[in-house]
Amino acid sequence: MGSKISIVQQLQAEALNPEISVSDLLRKAKLVAVKLDLRNFLDWIENELNGYKVKSQEELPSYRIVSGEAKAWNPFRGWMPLIFEDPQEADLLAKRGVGSPIAEIESIEKSSVRGNLFIDFNPEAKRAIIKAIEYETDIKFMVSRNSIAGILDAVRNIVLDWSLKLEKEGILGEGLTFTQEEREKAHAPSVIYKIGPINRFSGTIGEISGNAKVDIRQINVESEEEVRNLIEQIKKYAPLIDLDVKAKSEIEDHLQKLDSEIKSEKPKQPKIRSLLTSIKHVLEGATGNLVARGIILGIEQIIG
């Protein structure tokens, strides 16, 4: 009589089976996470199942940031794209966060609605856009169905990768139980799957509903080291960039504040991102310089 397939291997098989809904897959992953007492991973699963009820713009993973286009309703010509002279404003309005429960996303993806999908802006963002275009009308964000489907694929892949990591470390389970040794292994640094509290994902600012906002990248212990290394690289190579006195002074000021913030007891992620973004903007005026471009790419790897 052959041995029974373990619950972790069942999870792998179901992650590979498109007939299994992502909601069902997450519920089985939740069972494993509870049995192994993996709080961070369990928090991520709960957010996916119940929706992200966030209070700041720092708490959505990057796969829940979808690209699209802001459009305004013109009664004579229908939905028209919004054109902004400021590239930064255009970039901010080119991405939105989707914080809905995974079941709602599955329902949208399976619906018979054809073509692109519309997402509502929150009232505050809508008022700001209407004020900017000086025209009272409806404003919506248009995304492709593929963007929504990409959220489901990302969640499925995370569960698959996590279950493969458990198997690699010999954490398989028997029936619905795990040995004490397996539970202890699951908490080893080499085994922990770094998702919750969504530390390493990137996004942009804004929100689409009362319980779903787009994130900025949080800075955890590992990325703090990345920021420190980047600060040293900027200090070393910035003098090689042909910048005017004002630009050099701005970079030095931002670096001092960044250095102070990253060394503080509780570094503020929004401030770190803001300072890095400010340095990036200063250097964008010298993008023809290879050193400047290298620093910009380093910043983008951290802030997204």
Phi and psi restraints in degrees (value plus and minus 20) as a CYANA .aco file:
   2 GLY   PHI     -90.9   -50.9
   2 GLY   PSI     136.6   176.6
   3 SER   PHI     -92.4   -52.4
   3 SER   PSI     129.2   169.2
   4 LYS   PHI     -95.6   -55.6
   4 LYS   PSI     127.8   167.8
   5 ILE   PHI     -91.3   -51.3
   5 ILE   PSI     115.0   155.0
   6 SER   PHI     -94.0   -54.0
   6 SER   PSI     144.3   184.3
   7 ILE   PHI     -86.4   -46.4
   7 ILE   PSI     -51.8   -11.8
   8 VAL   PHI     -88.6   -48.6
   8 VAL   PSI     -59.9   -19.9
   9 GLN   PHI     -89.2   -49.2
   9 GLN   PSI     -53.6   -13.6
  10 GLN   PHI     -81.1   -41.1
  10 GLN   PSI     -60.8   -20.8
  11 LEU   PHI     -81.6   -41.6
  11 LEU   PSI     -61.1   -21.1
  12 GLN   PHI     -83.7   -43.7
  12 GLN   PSI     -66.1   -26.1
  13 ALA   PHI     -82.4   -42.4
  13 ALA   PSI     -60.2   -20.2
  14 GLU   PHI     -93.8   -53.8
  14 GLU   PSI     -50.0   -10.0
  15 ALA   PHI     -86.4   -46.4
  15 ALA   PSI     -49.2    -9.2
  16 LEU   PHI    -107.6   -67.6
  16 LEU   PSI     -29.0    11.0
  17 ASN   PHI    -118.2   -78.2
  17 ASN   PSI      88.0   128.0
  18 PRO   PHI     -84.3   -44.3
  18 PRO   PSI     -35.0     5.0
  19 GLU   PHI     -96.5   -56.5
  19 GLU   PSI     -38.6     1.4
  20 ILE   PHI    -106.7   -66.7
  20 ILE   PSI     105.6   145.6
  21 SER   PHI     -88.4   -48.4
  21 SER   PSI     132.6   172.6
  22 VAL   PHI     -84.9   -44.9
  22 VAL   PSI     -53.1   -13.1
  23 SER   PHI     -80.6   -40.6
  23 SER   PSI     -66.7   -26.7
  24 ASP   PHI     -85.3   -45.3
  24 ASP   PSI     -59.2   -19.2
  25 LEU   PHI     -80.7   -40.7
  25 LEU   PSI     -63.3   -23.3
  26 LEU   PHI     -85.3   -45.3
  26 LEU   PSI     -56.7   -16.7
  27 ARG   PHI     -85.0   -45.0
  27 ARG   PSI     -58.1   -18.1
  28 LYS   PHI     -89.8   -49.8
  28 LYS   PSI     -58.4   -18.4
  29 ALA   PHI     -83.1   -43.1
  29 ALA   PSI     -55.9   -15.9
  30 LYS   PHI     -82.0   -42.0
  30 LYS   PSI     -61.4   -21.4
  31 LEU   PHI     -78.7   -38.7
  31 LEU   PSI     -65.7   -25.7
  32 VAL   PHI     -84.9   -44.9
  32 VAL   PSI     -64.2   -24.2
  33 ALA   PHI     -82.7   -42.7
  33 ALA   PSI     -58.8   -18.8
  34 VAL   PHI     -87.2   -47.2
  34 VAL   PSI     -64.2   -24.2
  35 LYS   PHI     -81.5   -41.5
  35 LYS   PSI     -54.3   -14.3
  36 LEU   PHI    -113.3   -73.3
  36 LEU   PSI     -22.2    17.8
  37 ASP   PHI      37.3    77.3
  37 ASP   PSI      26.7    66.7
  38 LEU   PHI    -115.7   -75.7
  38 LEU   PSI      69.8   109.8
  39 ARG   PHI     -83.0   -43.0
  39 ARG   PSI     -65.1   -25.1
  40 ASN   PHI     -83.1   -43.1
  40 ASN   PSI     -66.0   -26.0
  41 PHE   PHI     -87.0   -47.0
  41 PHE   PSI     -56.0   -16.0
  42 LEU   PHI     -84.7   -44.7
  42 LEU   PSI     -58.9   -18.9
  43 ASP   PHI     -81.0   -41.0
  43 ASP   PSI     -61.7   -21.7
  44 TRP   PHI     -81.7   -41.7
  44 TRP   PSI     -64.8   -24.8
  45 ILE   PHI     -80.9   -40.9
  45 ILE   PSI     -64.2   -24.2
  46 GLU   PHI     -81.1   -41.1
  46 GLU   PSI     -61.0   -21.0
  47 ASN   PHI     -82.1   -42.1
  47 ASN   PSI     -61.1   -21.1
  48 GLU   PHI     -87.5   -47.5
  48 GLU   PSI     -60.8   -20.8
  49 LEU   PHI     -94.3   -54.3
  49 LEU   PSI     -58.8   -18.8
  50 ASN   PHI    -124.1   -84.1
  50 ASN   PSI     -29.0    11.0
  51 GLY   PHI      77.3   117.3
  51 GLY   PSI     131.0   171.0
  52 TYR   PHI    -106.9   -66.9
  52 TYR   PSI      85.9   125.9
  53 LYS   PHI    -114.9   -74.9
  53 LYS   PSI      56.7    96.7
  54 VAL   PHI    -114.3   -74.3
  54 VAL   PSI     133.7   173.7
  55 LYS   PHI    -131.8   -91.8
  55 LYS   PSI     -27.2    12.8
  56 SER   PHI    -157.0  -117.0
  56 SER   PSI     154.3   194.3
  57 GLN   PHI    -113.3   -73.3
  57 GLN   PSI       7.3    47.3
  58 GLU   PHI    -135.4   -95.4
  58 GLU   PSI     -11.2    28.8
  59 GLU   PHI    -140.4  -100.4
  59 GLU   PSI      -6.9    33.1
  60 LEU   PHI    -126.2   -86.2
  60 LEU   PSI     119.7   159.7
  61 PRO   PHI     -92.0   -52.0
  61 PRO   PSI     138.9   178.9
  62 SER   PHI     -83.5   -43.5
  62 SER   PSI     -50.8   -10.8
  63 TYR   PHI     -90.1   -50.1
  63 TYR   PSI     -31.3     8.7
  64 ARG   PHI    -116.8   -76.8
  64 ARG   PSI     -10.4    29.6
  65 ILE   PHI    -118.9   -78.9
  65 ILE   PSI      98.0   138.0
  66 VAL   PHI    -131.1   -91.1
  66 VAL   PSI     123.4   163.4
  67 SER   PHI    -108.6   -68.6
  67 SER   PSI     126.3   166.3
  68 GLY   PHI    -190.8  -150.8
  68 GLY   PSI    -168.6  -128.6
  69 GLU   PHI    -167.1  -127.1
  69 GLU   PSI     110.8   150.8
  70 ALA   PHI     -97.4   -57.4
  70 ALA   PSI     113.9   153.9
  71 LYS   PHI    -154.1  -114.1
  71 LYS   PSI     128.7   168.7
  72 ALA   PHI    -135.1   -95.1
  72 ALA   PSI     127.2   167.2
  73 TRP   PHI    -104.3   -64.3
  73 TRP   PSI     102.1   142.1
  74 ASN   PHI    -130.1   -90.1
  74 ASN   PSI      96.3   136.3
  75 PRO   PHI     -80.8   -40.8
  75 PRO   PSI     -37.9     2.1
  76 PHE   PHI    -117.4   -77.4
  76 PHE   PSI     -47.2    -7.2
  77 ARG   PHI    -145.8  -105.8
  77 ARG   PSI     -16.5    23.5
  78 GLY   PHI      61.9   101.9
  78 GLY   PSI    -171.7  -131.7
  79 TRP   PHI     -96.4   -56.4
  79 TRP   PSI     102.2   142.2
  80 MET   PHI    -137.9   -97.9
  80 MET   PSI     119.2   159.2
  81 PRO   PHI     -86.8   -46.8
  81 PRO   PSI     124.7   164.7
  82 LEU   PHI    -107.6   -67.6
  82 LEU   PSI     108.9   148.9
  83 ILE   PHI    -129.8   -89.8
  83 ILE   PSI     104.4   144.4
  84 PHE   PHI    -135.5   -95.5
  84 PHE   PSI     116.8   156.8
  85 GLU   PHI     -91.0   -51.0
  85 GLU   PSI     -52.9   -12.9
  86 ASP   PHI    -102.5   -62.5
  86 ASP   PSI      94.4   134.4
  87 PRO   PHI     -78.1   -38.1
  87 PRO   PSI     -53.2   -13.2
  88 GLN   PHI     -86.8   -46.8
  88 GLN   PSI     -61.1   -21.1
  89 GLU   PHI     -84.0   -44.0
  89 GLU   PSI     -60.2   -20.2
  90 ALA   PHI     -82.3   -42.3
  90 ALA   PSI     -62.6   -22.6
  91 ASP   PHI     -83.7   -43.7
  91 ASP   PSI     -61.5   -21.5
  92 LEU   PHI     -82.7   -42.7
  92 LEU   PSI     -52.6   -12.6
  93 LEU   PHI    -112.8   -72.8
  93 LEU   PSI     -14.1    25.9
  94 ALA   PHI    -114.5   -74.5
  94 ALA   PSI     -24.4    15.6
  95 LYS   PHI    -159.0  -119.0
  95 LYS   PSI     122.4   162.4
  96 ARG   PHI    -155.7  -115.7
  96 ARG   PSI     139.9   179.9
  97 GLY   PHI    -121.2   -81.2
  97 GLY   PSI     125.0   165.0
  98 VAL   PHI    -137.6   -97.6
  98 VAL   PSI      88.6   128.6
  99 GLY   PHI    -123.2   -83.2
  99 GLY   PSI     -10.6    29.4
 100 SER   PHI     -86.1   -46.1
 100 SER   PSI     133.6   173.6
 101 PRO   PHI     -77.2   -37.2
 101 PRO   PSI     128.7   168.7
 102 ILE   PHI     -79.6   -39.6
 102 ILE   PSI     -52.2   -12.2
 103 ALA   PHI     -84.4   -44.4
 103 ALA   PSI     -57.6   -17.6
 104 GLU   PHI     -86.5   -46.5
 104 GLU   PSI     -58.8   -18.8
 105 ILE   PHI     -85.9   -45.9
 105 ILE   PSI     -60.1   -20.1
 106 GLU   PHI     -82.5   -42.5
 106 GLU   PSI     -60.4   -20.4
 107 SER   PHI     -82.8   -42.8
 107 SER   PSI     -62.1   -22.1
 108 ILE   PHI     -84.1   -44.1
 108 ILE   PSI     -64.4   -24.4
 109 GLU   PHI     -84.5   -44.5
 109 GLU   PSI     -51.5   -11.5
 110 LYS   PHI    -111.6   -71.6
 110 LYS   PSI     -26.5    13.5
 111 SER   PHI     -85.3   -45.3
 111 SER   PSI     143.0   183.0
 112 SER   PHI    -104.7   -64.7
 112 SER   PSI     -21.3    18.7
 113 VAL   PHI     -83.8   -43.8
 113 VAL   PSI     110.5   150.5
 114 ARG   PHI    -118.3   -78.3
 114 ARG   PSI     140.4   180.4
 115 GLY   PHI      57.5    97.5
 115 GLY   PSI    -173.1  -133.1
 116 ASN   PHI     -99.9   -59.9
 116 ASN   PSI     142.6   182.6
 117 LEU   PHI    -135.4   -95.4
 117 LEU   PSI     128.8   168.8
 118 PHE   PHI    -127.5   -87.5
 118 PHE   PSI     119.3   159.3
 119 ILE   PHI    -139.4   -99.4
 119 ILE   PSI     114.9   154.9
 120 ASP   PHI     -94.7   -54.7
 120 ASP   PSI     122.4   162.4
 121 PHE   PHI    -100.8   -60.8
 121 PHE   PSI     134.8   174.8
 122 ASN   PHI     -90.7   -50.7
 122 ASN   PSI     137.4   177.4
 123 PRO   PHI     -73.9   -33.9
 123 PRO   PSI     -60.5   -20.5
 124 GLU   PHI     -84.3   -44.3
 124 GLU   PSI     -65.7   -25.7
 125 ALA   PHI     -84.9   -44.9
 125 ALA   PSI     -59.4   -19.4
 126 LYS   PHI     -83.4   -43.4
 126 LYS   PSI     -62.4   -22.4
 127 ARG   PHI     -82.7   -42.7
 127 ARG   PSI     -59.9   -19.9
 128 ALA   PHI     -84.7   -44.7
 128 ALA   PSI     -60.0   -20.0
 129 ILE   PHI     -88.1   -48.1
 129 ILE   PSI     -64.2   -24.2
 130 ILE   PHI     -80.6   -40.6
 130 ILE   PSI     -59.6   -19.6
 131 LYS   PHI     -84.8   -44.8
 131 LYS   PSI     -58.2   -18.2
 132 ALA   PHI     -88.9   -48.9
 132 ALA   PSI     -58.5   -18.5
 133 ILE   PHI    -110.0   -70.0
 133 ILE   PSI     -27.6    12.4
 134 GLU   PHI      35.7    75.7
 134 GLU   PSI      25.4    65.4
 135 TYR   PHI    -174.2  -134.2
 135 TYR   PSI     100.4   140.4
 136 GLU   PHI     -98.1   -58.1
 136 GLU   PSI      90.5   130.5
 137 THR   PHI    -180.1  -140.1
 137 THR   PSI     159.9   199.9
 138 ASP   PHI    -106.2   -66.2
 138 ASP   PSI     121.9   161.9
 139 ILE   PHI    -144.3  -104.3
 139 ILE   PSI     110.7   150.7
 140 LYS   PHI    -158.8  -118.8
 140 LYS   PSI     145.2   185.2
 141 PHE   PHI    -132.1   -92.1
 141 PHE   PSI     102.5   142.5
 142 MET   PHI    -120.0   -80.0
 142 MET   PSI     109.5   149.5
 143 VAL   PHI    -149.2  -109.2
 143 VAL   PSI     139.1   179.1
 144 SER   PHI    -104.2   -64.2
 144 SER   PSI     136.7   176.7
 145 ARG   PHI     -81.9   -41.9
 145 ARG   PSI     -53.4   -13.4
 146 ASN   PHI     -82.4   -42.4
 146 ASN   PSI     -54.6   -14.6
 147 SER   PHI     -83.2   -43.2
 147 SER   PSI     -61.3   -21.3
 148 ILE   PHI     -87.8   -47.8
 148 ILE   PSI     -61.7   -21.7
 149 ALA   PHI     -83.6   -43.6
 149 ALA   PSI     -49.8    -9.8
 150 GLY   PHI     -83.1   -43.1
 150 GLY   PSI     -49.5    -9.5
 151 ILE   PHI     -84.2   -44.2
 151 ILE   PSI     -63.7   -23.7
 152 LEU   PHI     -84.3   -44.3
 152 LEU   PSI     -62.0   -22.0
 153 ASP   PHI     -83.3   -43.3
 153 ASP   PSI     -60.0   -20.0
 154 ALA   PHI     -83.6   -43.6
 154 ALA   PSI     -64.3   -24.3
 155 VAL   PHI     -84.4   -44.4
 155 VAL   PSI     -62.7   -22.7
 156 ARG   PHI     -80.0   -40.0
 156 ARG   PSI     -63.0   -23.0
 157 ASN   PHI     -86.3   -46.3
 157 ASN   PSI     -57.5   -17.5
 158 ILE   PHI     -82.7   -42.7
 158 ILE   PSI     -64.9   -24.9
 159 VAL   PHI     -83.1   -43.1
 159 VAL   PSI     -61.3   -21.3
 160 LEU   PHI     -83.5   -43.5
 160 LEU   PSI     -68.5   -28.5
 161 ASP   PHI     -80.5   -40.5
 161 ASP   PSI     -61.7   -21.7
 162 TRP   PHI     -82.7   -42.7
 162 TRP   PSI     -65.8   -25.8
 163 SER   PHI     -86.4   -46.4
 163 SER   PSI     -54.6   -14.6
 164 LEU   PHI     -87.0   -47.0
 164 LEU   PSI     -56.5   -16.5
 165 LYS   PHI     -86.1   -46.1
 165 LYS   PSI     -60.2   -20.2
 166 LEU   PHI     -81.7   -41.7
 166 LEU   PSI     -65.0   -25.0
 167 GLU   PHI     -83.3   -43.3
 167 GLU   PSI     -61.5   -21.5
 168 LYS   PHI     -78.3   -38.3
 168 LYS   PSI     -52.6   -12.6
 169 GLU   PHI    -112.1   -72.1
 169 GLU   PSI     -11.6    28.4
 170 GLY   PHI      60.0   100.0
 170 GLY   PSI       0.2    40.2
 171 ILE   PHI    -121.3   -81.3
 171 ILE   PSI      78.7   118.7
 172 LEU   PHI    -139.4   -99.4
 172 LEU   PSI     -56.0   -16.0
 173 GLY   PHI      62.3   102.3
 173 GLY   PSI     137.9   177.9
 174 GLU   PHI    -149.7  -109.7
 174 GLU   PSI      97.4   137.4
 175 GLY   PHI      46.3    86.3
 175 GLY   PSI    -144.1  -104.1
 176 LEU   PHI    -130.1   -90.1
 176 LEU   PSI       0.5    40.5
 177 THR   PHI    -144.3  -104.3
 177 THR   PSI     136.9   176.9
 178 PHE   PHI    -145.7  -105.7
 178 PHE   PSI     128.3   168.3
 179 THR   PHI     -94.2   -54.2
 179 THR   PSI     144.1   184.1
 180 GLN   PHI     -80.4   -40.4
 180 GLN   PSI     -57.3   -17.3
 181 GLU   PHI     -83.6   -43.6
 181 GLU   PSI     -61.0   -21.0
 182 GLU   PHI     -85.8   -45.8
 182 GLU   PSI     -60.0   -20.0
 183 ARG   PHI     -84.4   -44.4
 183 ARG   PSI     -58.1   -18.1
 184 GLU   PHI     -88.6   -48.6
 184 GLU   PSI     -61.4   -21.4
 185 LYS   PHI     -79.8   -39.8
 185 LYS   PSI     -57.5   -17.5
 186 ALA   PHI     -83.1   -43.1
 186 ALA   PSI     -38.0     2.0
 187 HIS   PHI    -121.3   -81.3
 187 HIS   PSI     -17.9    22.1
 188 ALA   PHI     -90.0   -50.0
 188 ALA   PSI     124.1   164.1
 189 PRO   PHI     -74.2   -34.2
 189 PRO   PSI     -53.9   -13.9
 190 SER   PHI     -92.5   -52.5
 190 SER   PSI     -34.9     5.1
 191 VAL   PHI    -122.8   -82.8
 191 VAL   PSI     -50.4   -10.4
 192 ILE   PHI     -79.0   -39.0
 192 ILE   PSI     107.9   147.9
 193 TYR   PHI    -108.8   -68.8
 193 TYR   PSI      96.8   136.8
 194 LYS   PHI    -102.0   -62.0
 194 LYS   PSI      68.4   108.4
 195 ILE   PHI    -139.7   -99.7
 195 ILE   PSI     -93.5   -53.5
 196 GLY   PHI     -88.3   -48.3
 196 GLY   PSI     123.0   163.0
 197 PRO   PHI    -107.0   -67.0
 197 PRO   PSI      38.1    78.1
 198 ILE   PHI      35.9    75.9
 198 ILE   PSI      25.2    65.2
 199 ASN   PHI     -93.0   -53.0
 199 ASN   PSI     -50.7   -10.7
 200 ARG   PHI    -129.5   -89.5
 200 ARG   PSI      -1.1    38.9
 201 PHE   PHI    -122.3   -82.3
 201 PHE   PSI     136.1   176.1
 202 SER   PHI    -143.3  -103.3
 202 SER   PSI     140.9   180.9
 203 GLY   PHI    -186.1  -146.1
 203 GLY   PSI    -161.4  -121.4
 204 THR   PHI    -168.2  -128.2
 204 THR   PSI    -191.3  -151.3
 205 ILE   PHI    -119.1   -79.1
 205 ILE   PSI     141.7   181.7
 206 GLY   PHI     102.3   142.3
 206 GLY   PSI     158.9   198.9
 207 GLU   PHI    -173.8  -133.8
 207 GLU   PSI     141.7   181.7
 208 ILE   PHI    -140.2  -100.2
 208 ILE   PSI     -30.3     9.7
 209 SER   PHI    -181.7  -141.7
 209 SER   PSI     158.0   198.0
 210 GLY   PHI     -86.3   -46.3
 210 GLY   PSI     -40.7    -0.7
 211 ASN   PHI    -142.3  -102.3
 211 ASN   PSI       3.4    43.4
 212 ALA   PHI    -168.0  -128.0
 212 ALA   PSI      93.3   133.3
 213 LYS   PHI    -145.1  -105.1
 213 LYS   PSI     138.1   178.1
 214 VAL   PHI    -101.2   -61.2
 214 VAL   PSI     132.1   172.1
 215 ASP   PHI    -125.9   -85.9
 215 ASP   PSI     142.7   182.7
 216 ILE   PHI    -126.6   -86.6
 216 ILE   PSI     145.9   185.9
 217 ARG   PHI     -95.4   -55.4
 217 ARG   PSI     110.4   150.4
 218 GLN   PHI    -101.9   -61.9
 218 GLN   PSI     134.2   174.2
 219 ILE   PHI    -127.7   -87.7
 219 ILE   PSI      91.5   131.5
 220 ASN   PHI    -122.6   -82.6
 220 ASN   PSI    -193.0  -153.0
 221 VAL   PHI     -77.3   -37.3
 221 VAL   PSI     -62.9   -22.9
 222 GLU   PHI     -86.7   -46.7
 222 GLU   PSI     -65.8   -25.8
 223 SER   PHI     -95.2   -55.2
 223 SER   PSI     -41.1    -1.1
 224 GLU   PHI     -79.5   -39.5
 224 GLU   PSI     -60.6   -20.6
 225 GLU   PHI     -85.1   -45.1
 225 GLU   PSI     -58.4   -18.4
 226 GLU   PHI     -80.6   -40.6
 226 GLU   PSI     -62.6   -22.6
 227 VAL   PHI     -85.1   -45.1
 227 VAL   PSI     -63.5   -23.5
 228 ARG   PHI     -79.4   -39.4
 228 ARG   PSI     -65.2   -25.2
 229 ASN   PHI     -81.9   -41.9
 229 ASN   PSI     -60.1   -20.1
 230 LEU   PHI     -85.1   -45.1
 230 LEU   PSI     -60.4   -20.4
 231 ILE   PHI     -78.4   -38.4
 231 ILE   PSI     -64.5   -24.5
 232 GLU   PHI     -85.0   -45.0
 232 GLU   PSI     -59.1   -19.1
 233 GLN   PHI     -84.5   -44.5
 233 GLN   PSI     -61.1   -21.1
 234 ILE   PHI     -85.2   -45.2
 234 ILE   PSI     -63.3   -23.3
 235 LYS   PHI     -79.9   -39.9
 235 LYS   PSI     -58.2   -18.2
 236 LYS   PHI     -93.7   -53.7
 236 LYS   PSI     -60.8   -20.8
 237 TYR   PHI    -124.9   -84.9
 237 TYR   PSI     -34.7     5.3
 238 ALA   PHI     -76.7   -36.7
 238 ALA   PSI     -57.2   -17.2
 239 PRO   PHI     -80.8   -40.8
 239 PRO   PSI     -38.2     1.8
 240 LEU   PHI    -102.5   -62.5
 240 LEU   PSI     -27.0    13.0
 241 ILE   PHI    -113.8   -73.8
 241 ILE   PSI     115.0   155.0
 242 ASP   PHI     -98.9   -58.9
 242 ASP   PSI      72.9   112.9
 243 LEU   PHI    -143.0  -103.0
 243 LEU   PSI     133.2   173.2
 244 ASP   PHI     -95.7   -55.7
 244 ASP   PSI     151.0   191.0
 245 VAL   PHI     -79.0   -39.0
 245 VAL   PSI     -62.2   -22.2
 246 LYS   PHI     -82.9   -42.9
 246 LYS   PSI     -64.5   -24.5
 247 ALA   PHI     -83.9   -43.9
 247 ALA   PSI     -62.2   -22.2
 248 LYS   PHI     -82.8   -42.8
 248 LYS   PSI     -60.2   -20.2
 249 SER   PHI     -84.6   -44.6
 249 SER   PSI     -60.6   -20.6
 250 GLU   PHI     -82.9   -42.9
 250 GLU   PSI     -63.6   -23.6
 251 ILE   PHI     -84.4   -44.4
 251 ILE   PSI     -63.0   -23.0
 252 GLU   PHI     -81.5   -41.5
 252 GLU   PSI     -61.4   -21.4
 253 ASP   PHI     -84.4   -44.4
 253 ASP   PSI     -65.1   -25.1
 254 HIS   PHI     -83.4   -43.4
 254 HIS   PSI     -60.2   -20.2
 255 LEU   PHI     -84.0   -44.0
 255 LEU   PSI     -61.5   -21.5
 256 GLN   PHI     -81.7   -41.7
 256 GLN   PSI     -65.2   -25.2
 257 LYS   PHI     -86.3   -46.3
 257 LYS   PSI     -58.3   -18.3
 258 LEU   PHI     -86.7   -46.7
 258 LEU   PSI     -63.5   -23.5
 259 ASP   PHI     -80.7   -40.7
 259 ASP   PSI     -62.4   -22.4
 260 SER   PHI     -86.2   -46.2
 260 SER   PSI     -62.4   -22.4
 261 GLU   PHI     -87.5   -47.5
 261 GLU   PSI     -62.9   -22.9
 262 ILE   PHI     -89.4   -49.4
 262 ILE   PSI     -41.3    -1.3
 263 LYS   PHI    -112.0   -72.0
 263 LYS   PSI     -26.2    13.8
 264 SER   PHI     -90.9   -50.9
 264 SER   PSI     143.8   183.8
 265 GLU   PHI     -82.1   -42.1
 265 GLU   PSI     -60.5   -20.5
 266 LYS   PHI    -150.3  -110.3
 266 LYS   PSI      66.8   106.8
 267 PRO   PHI     -77.8   -37.8
 267 PRO   PSI     115.0   155.0
 268 LYS   PHI    -108.5   -68.5
 268 LYS   PSI      94.1   134.1
 269 GLN   PHI     -78.5   -38.5
 269 GLN   PSI     -64.0   -24.0
 270 PRO   PHI     -80.8   -40.8
 270 PRO   PSI     -58.0   -18.0
 271 LYS   PHI     -88.6   -48.6
 271 LYS   PSI     -60.9   -20.9
 272 ILE   PHI     -82.5   -42.5
 272 ILE   PSI     -65.9   -25.9
 273 ARG   PHI     -82.5   -42.5
 273 ARG   PSI     -61.9   -21.9
 274 SER   PHI     -82.1   -42.1
 274 SER   PSI     -63.3   -23.3
 275 LEU   PHI     -87.4   -47.4
 275 LEU   PSI     -61.4   -21.4
 276 LEU   PHI     -84.2   -44.2
 276 LEU   PSI     -60.3   -20.3
 277 THR   PHI     -84.0   -44.0
 277 THR   PSI     -58.8   -18.8
 278 SER   PHI     -83.6   -43.6
 278 SER   PSI     -61.7   -21.7
 279 ILE   PHI     -83.1   -43.1
 279 ILE   PSI     -62.3   -22.3
 280 LYS   PHI     -79.1   -39.1
 280 LYS   PSI     -63.8   -23.8
 281 HIS   PHI     -84.7   -44.7
 281 HIS   PSI     -58.7   -18.7
 282 VAL   PHI     -83.1   -43.1
 282 VAL   PSI     -62.7   -22.7
 283 LEU   PHI     -94.6   -54.6
 283 LEU   PSI     -39.7     0.3
 284 GLU   PHI     -83.4   -43.4
 284 GLU   PSI     -39.3     0.7
 285 GLY   PHI     -94.9   -54.9
 285 GLY   PSI     -29.4    10.6
 286 ALA   PHI    -145.6  -105.6
 286 ALA   PSI      15.5    55.5
 287 THR   PHI     -86.6   -46.6
 287 THR   PSI     -34.2     5.8
 288 GLY   PHI     -91.6   -51.6
 288 GLY   PSI     -35.8     4.2
 289 ASN   PHI    -105.8   -65.8
 289 ASN   PSI     106.6   146.6
 290 LEU   PHI     -83.3   -43.3
 290 LEU   PSI     -54.8   -14.8
 291 VAL   PHI     -85.1   -45.1
 291 VAL   PSI     -64.6   -24.6
 292 ALA   PHI     -81.4   -41.4
 292 ALA   PSI     -63.2   -23.2
 293 ARG   PHI     -83.3   -43.3
 293 ARG   PSI     -57.7   -17.7
 294 GLY   PHI     -84.7   -44.7
 294 GLY   PSI     -60.5   -20.5
 295 ILE   PHI     -86.1   -46.1
 295 ILE   PSI     -62.2   -22.2
 296 ILE   PHI     -78.8   -38.8
 296 ILE   PSI     -64.0   -24.0
 297 LEU   PHI     -84.2   -44.2
 297 LEU   PSI     -57.2   -17.2
 298 GLY   PHI     -83.5   -43.5
 298 GLY   PSI     -60.6   -20.6
 299 ILE   PHI     -85.9   -45.9
 299 ILE   PSI     -63.2   -23.2
 300 GLU   PHI     -83.4   -43.4
 300 GLU   PSI     -53.4   -13.4
 301 GLN   PHI     -83.7   -43.7
 301 GLN   PSI     -48.0    -8.0
 302 ILE   PHI    -110.5   -70.5
 302 ILE   PSI     -65.3   -25.3
 303 ILE   PHI    -112.8   -72.8
 303 ILE   PSI     -30.1     9.9
